[in-house]
Amino acid sequence: MLRGICNRTRSPLEGSILVAPGLDAGLYDAIVTARAVVCSSGGLTGHMQSLCRGRGIPVLRVDQADLADVVGEVTLDLESQSVVIGAHARTGASGPWAAAPSLDALGSACAVIADLRDIHTINACGPDAQRVDCFFIREEFLCLAAALRPLDSLHGGPAGIEVYGQAVADRLCAFADALLPGQRLVLRLLDLRSDHAAGVTELAPVAVEPNPELGLHGARWLLGSAAYRDALRAMLASLRKRLGEDARRVHLSVPFLNDEREFTRLRTHLEVPSDIPLSAFVETPAAVHATAAICAAGASELFVGTKDLVQFYLAADRTNHLVADSYQPRHPAVLDGVRRVVESARAAGTPVRVFALGADLAHYLHRLPTPDGYMMCTAELRQVLLQGRP
């Protein structure tokens, strides 16, 4: 059980229970300071709920009609998924994790992080932290942590573009300083859906799309933005100036692409220097079938984004709790897609990593060919690293 005072504002309140109808990018600061979240909508693997999972912040969902009653001091019973208003009870750690497989089975691990604190959390896990050879960060999370509004900055002309590039570089330099020898950062380039952008944009125009998940974001948006190309150039120049040779520890990854043509066009459009590793995030069925061609096009590495892949294979919105029963990360079609990616990448000699939720990791280890490593969120990976320690 867990007890705390409710925070019904959108502002951060350290150690509170955040109460909101749903989780969106505008709640980032309030989420990362919360002990737990109570909401009435959203799927288990939505972007903001994934942030909660990474931090070990439990999320309890209640009916919309009951949300208004969640006020003052409350006690959350995480096992029964219930809220008691004003009750006093024994408090403890957040919800249970699935039993962790052995670290040897995990291979070289990649930690999916939200901010600098997550790197410190992983690297404080003792000698086994060396098994984590990379940290994967979404650029939009860097922006949110830095109170940076991406579209407003990129819409602000040369000065705003330069500020954006320098701000991202500032965060990455701080991250690089926290790395252990042999570790690296992988930056997933900006992938801000229009519905998420609307909550963190004040000045720039934001498209209103009927289906933002399938809309203008990821590689599609990046290919049309000259401002982002210029910001990326400023960011990379700052990294080279400030980090020197250590700038090579920062790699880039293309989000939400369908095939090798998009990968090649994007590398050219963004003018990514040939000595900077550019990997690809495989999270659509089209990218699954184009894996061999993406490798041949020069992808330095592949990351299999199972959270999006599940929703696209099964037509089950991962942010919609009403179709949670249809969202099945162990579905045979999903496993077949992941298997195709791993086998094609290994045949091409391209490193490949698969994202896994803690509850699904053992199943993936048993049912899939061995990738080069697995990606996990911070809290779940920390459990694997610390298993067996007193």
Buried (B, 14 or more C-beta within 10 A) or exposed (E): BBBBEBBBEBEBBEEBBBBBEBBBBBBBBBBBBBBBBBBBBBBBBBBBBBBBBBBBBBBBBBEEEEBEEBEEBBBBBBEEEEBBEEEEEEEEEBBEBBEBBEBEBBBBBBBBBBBBBBBEBBBEBEEBBBBBBBBBBBBBBBBBBBEBBBBBBBBBEEEBBBBBBBBBBBBBBEBBEBBEEEBBBBBBBBBBBBBBBBEBBEEBEBBEBEEBBEBEBBBBBBBEBEBBBBBBBBBBBBBBEBBEEBBBBBBBBBBBBBBBEBBBBBBEBBEBEEEBBBBBBBBBBEBBBBBBBBBEBBBBBBBBBBBBBBBBBBEBBBBBBEBBEBBBBEBEEBBEBBBBBBBBBBEBEBBBBBBBBBBBBBBBBEEBEEBBBBBBBBBBBBBBBBEEEE
